[in-house]
Amino acid sequence: MQTSTVELVLNADLNEDKEHVLWYKSKKFLIGVCVVATACVATGISLAVISANNTAHETHRAEVRASMSTPVAGTSWTLEAWGYKDEVKDDNYMVVVDMFDTSKSTIEKYQDEGHFVICYISAGTLESWRPDANTFPDSVLGLAMEDWAGEKWFDISKIFELEELMEPRFQMARDKGCQGIENDNVDCFINKCVSGMDKVDLTGYQLNYNKWLADTAHKYGMISSLKNAGDLVYQLVDWFDMVIVEECANYNECGLYKPFTQQNKGIFSVEYKTSSTAAKCSEAKEEFIRRKWNSDSTWKDCDY
């Protein structure tokens, strides 16, 4: 059968249409590829810029922290973390804040203003309101703290389990820019903290745990402050960089902490009772202790 001229023309038109469609689809595909590629390149550039900015920021923060010296005996300070109200003054070099409750930006602000930032954690108890409280199983907990609702002692005989559970807190402190750690409640050994164990049983565990706390802070580039635990000062003064003490004047225990000032390490003390303030401040000055005292629920500094 012969093909007519009309059919040849129609077939030619159809073939041309198919080629046009294929070309159009190919063009759309190539345009799509280019758009996606451009977007990917732009995203990659944006991510690279963000990464570079973050790196530059962290480098700057590290330089700021490195430029600041470790607090020594006689250093002025502000206590925001606990107790009463206190004011961050320009001439108060050290500032103590709550590690969980204080933002990274606030810590950086204090450092930019020339303050050395110590971050408070309860290293010896579980506070039920903290965001990581559910990571601590009952097996590492001791007895409830007297007069402190929602708080239990750690069973410091479970030191290996506690080390694994506590290390993320040091990582968090490091990431926030804390320059040091105030380790609270590290005197379980003289309290009713673990059922069936007394001071003799617990002292060795306490020493080992406290040394681990200091070593771990140092591992993450921070200094470490002992809190109270006067009976262990001679064994721990070489591990810790300073000490924060509650009511040593009231209990006539300030002499227990003298090994710190003998190494030019700071003793920072607070007194909750306002009686005999002048005498207590005079005594603190003689012993190179930076003391605060309670005045109408506000921390006041002894004059130096």
C-alpha positions in Angstrom: 0.0 0.0 0.0 1.3 3.4 -0.9 1.5 6.2 1.6 -0.2 9.4 0.5 1.4 12.8 0.6 -1.0 13.9 3.3 0.0 11.0 5.5 3.7 11.8 5.1 3.1 15.4 6.1 1.1 14.4 9.2 3.7 11.8 10.3 6.4 14.4 9.8 4.4 16.9 12.0 3.9 14.2 14.7 7.6 13.4 14.8 8.4 17.1 15.0 6.0 17.5 17.9 7.5 14.5 19.7 11.0 15.9 19.3 9.7 19.3 20.6 8.2 17.7 23.6 11.3 15.7 24.4 13.4 18.8 24.0 11.0 20.8 26.2 11.1 18.1 28.9 14.9 17.9 28.7 15.1 21.7 29.1 12.8 21.6 32.1 14.9 18.8 33.7 18.1 20.7 33.1 16.6 23.9 34.5 15.4 21.9 37.6 18.9 20.4 38.0 20.4 23.8 37.9 17.9 25.2 40.4 18.5 22.4 42.8 22.3 22.6 42.3 22.2 26.3 42.9 20.1 25.9 46.0 22.5 23.2 47.3 25.5 25.4 46.6 23.8 28.3 48.4 22.9 26.1 51.3 26.4 24.7 51.5 27.8 28.3 51.4 25.4 29.3 54.2 26.3 26.3 56.3 30.0 27.0 55.8 29.5 30.6 56.8 27.6 29.6 59.9 30.2 27.0 60.8 33.0 29.6 60.3 31.1 32.2 62.4 30.6 29.6 65.2 34.3 28.6 65.1 35.3 32.3 65.2 32.9 32.9 68.1 34.2 29.9 70.1 37.8 30.9 69.4 37.1 34.4 70.7 35.3 33.0 73.8 38.3 30.8 74.5 40.6 33.7 74.2 38.5 35.8 76.6 38.5 33.0 79.2 42.2 32.3 78.8 43.0 36.0 79.4 41.5 35.9 82.9 43.5 34.7 85.9 42.3 32.1 88.4 40.9 33.8 91.6 43.4 33.8 94.4 43.2 34.6 98.1 41.5 37.9 98.7 39.6 38.0 95.4 36.4 40.0 95.5 33.2 38.1 94.5 29.5 38.1 93.9 27.2 35.2 94.9 24.2 34.9 92.7 23.7 31.1 92.9 22.2 30.6 96.3 21.3 32.3 99.6 20.4 35.9 99.3 20.4 38.7 96.8 23.7 40.0 95.7 24.8 42.6 93.2 27.3 42.1 90.4 29.7 45.0 90.8 32.4 46.1 88.4 35.1 45.5 91.0 33.8 42.1 92.0 36.1 39.9 89.9 34.5 36.5 90.5 30.8 35.7 90.0 29.1 32.5 91.2 26.0 31.5 89.2 23.7 28.5 89.0 24.9 26.3 86.2 21.5 25.0 85.1 19.6 28.3 85.6 22.1 30.6 83.9 22.2 30.9 80.1 25.4 30.8 78.0 24.8 34.3 76.8 24.6 35.6 80.4 27.9 33.9 81.3 29.5 35.4 78.2 28.1 38.8 79.2 29.7 38.6 82.6 33.0 37.5 81.1 33.0 40.4 78.6 32.5 42.7 81.6 35.7 41.2 83.2 34.2 38.7 85.6 35.5 35.1 86.2 32.4 32.9 86.2 32.1 29.9 88.6 29.1 27.6 88.1 27.3 26.0 91.0 26.1 22.4 90.9 25.0 20.1 93.7 27.6 17.4 93.3 26.5 15.3 96.2 22.7 15.3 96.0 20.0 14.8 93.5 17.7 17.8 93.2 14.4 16.5 91.8 13.7 19.7 89.9 16.8 19.6 87.7 16.3 18.8 84.0 18.6 15.7 84.2 17.1 14.3 87.4 15.4 11.4 85.6 18.8 10.1 84.4 19.8 9.1 88.0 18.3 5.7 89.0 17.3 5.0 92.6 20.2 2.6 92.9 22.7 5.6 93.3 20.6 7.5 95.8 21.0 7.5 99.5 18.7 9.1 102.2 16.6 12.2 101.9 18.3 15.4 103.0 16.9 16.8 106.2 15.0 20.1 105.8 15.4 20.1 102.0 12.3 18.8 100.2 12.8 17.0 96.9 16.5 16.4 97.5 18.4 13.1 98.2 22.0 12.4 98.9 24.0 10.4 96.4 25.2 7.0 97.6 28.9 7.8 97.2 29.8 4.2 97.6 28.5 3.8 94.1 31.3 6.0 92.8 31.7 4.4 89.4 28.0 4.7 88.5 28.0 8.3 89.8 31.0 9.3 87.7 29.3 8.2 84.5 26.1 10.0 85.5 27.8 13.2 86.6 30.2 13.7 83.7 27.6 15.2 81.4 27.1 18.0 83.9 30.8 19.0 83.5 30.4 18.8 79.7 27.4 21.1 80.0 29.3 23.5 82.2 32.2 23.5 79.7 29.9 24.1 76.8 28.2 27.1 78.6 31.6 28.7 79.1 31.8 28.2 82.9 35.4 28.8 84.1 35.0 26.8 87.3 32.7 24.6 89.3 31.3 25.0 92.9 30.8 21.5 94.1 28.1 21.6 96.8 27.1 18.9 99.3 30.4 17.1 99.2 30.3 16.3 102.9 27.9 13.3 102.9 30.4 11.5 105.2 29.4 13.7 108.2 25.7 13.6 107.5 23.1 10.9 107.6 23.3 10.2 103.9 23.5 6.5 103.3 21.6 3.9 105.2 23.8 1.5 107.3 27.0 3.5 106.8 28.7 5.9 109.2 31.5 8.5 109.0 34.2 5.9 109.2 32.7 3.9 106.4 32.1 6.9 104.1 35.2 9.0 104.5 37.3 7.0 102.0 34.5 7.1 99.5 34.1 10.8 100.0 37.8 11.5 99.4 37.8 9.5 96.2 34.6 11.1 94.9 35.8 14.6 95.7 39.1 14.1 94.0 37.3 12.8 91.0 35.1 16.0 90.9 38.2 18.2 91.0 40.0 16.1 88.3 37.0 16.1 86.0 36.6 19.9 86.2 40.3 20.2 85.3 39.9 17.7 82.5 37.3 20.0 80.9 39.5 23.1 81.4 37.8 24.5 84.5 38.9 25.2 88.1 37.2 23.4 91.0 36.0 24.7 94.3 35.5 22.6 97.4 32.4 23.5 99.5 32.7 23.1 103.3 34.1 19.6 104.2 36.6 21.2 106.6 37.6 17.8 108.0 39.1 16.8 104.6 40.9 20.0 103.7 44.4 18.7 104.4 43.8 15.7 102.1 42.1 17.8 99.4 43.8 21.2 99.3 46.1 20.0 96.5 43.2 18.9 94.3 41.0 22.0 94.6 41.7 25.6 93.5 39.6 27.4 96.1 36.9 26.8 98.8 33.5 28.2 99.6 32.5 27.9 103.2 29.3 28.4 105.1 29.3 29.8 108.6 32.8 29.0 109.6 32.9 32.0 111.9 29.7 31.0 113.6 31.0 27.5 114.3 34.6 28.6 114.9 35.9 26.4 112.1 37.6 28.9 109.8 41.0 27.7 110.9 40.3 24.4 109.2 40.6 26.1 105.8 43.9 27.9 106.4 45.8 25.5 104.1 44.1 27.1 101.1 45.4 30.6 101.9 48.8 29.1 102.6 48.8 28.2 98.9 47.4 31.6 97.9 44.1 29.9 97.1 40.9 31.8 97.9 38.6 31.2 100.9 35.2 32.6 100.2 32.9 32.5 103.3 29.3 33.5 104.1 27.6 34.0 107.4 23.9 33.7 107.8 23.6 35.4 111.2 24.2 39.1 111.5 25.4 39.2 115.1 29.0 40.4 115.8 29.4 41.3 112.1 32.2 43.8 112.8 34.3 41.3 114.7 33.7 38.6 112.1 34.8 40.9 109.3 37.9 42.0 111.2 38.8 38.3 111.7 38.1 37.5 108.1 40.5 40.3 106.9 43.3 39.0 109.1 42.8 35.5 107.7 42.6 36.6 104.1 39.0 35.4 103.8 36.6 37.2 101.5 33.4 37.1 103.6 29.7 38.0 103.0 27.1 38.3 105.6 23.3 38.4 105.6 21.7 41.8 106.0 17.9 41.8 105.5 18.1 38.9 103.0 20.9 40.6 101.0 24.5 39.6 100.9 26.8 42.3 102.2 30.6 42.3 101.8 32.9 42.9 104.6 35.1 46.0 104.1 38.7 45.3 103.1 
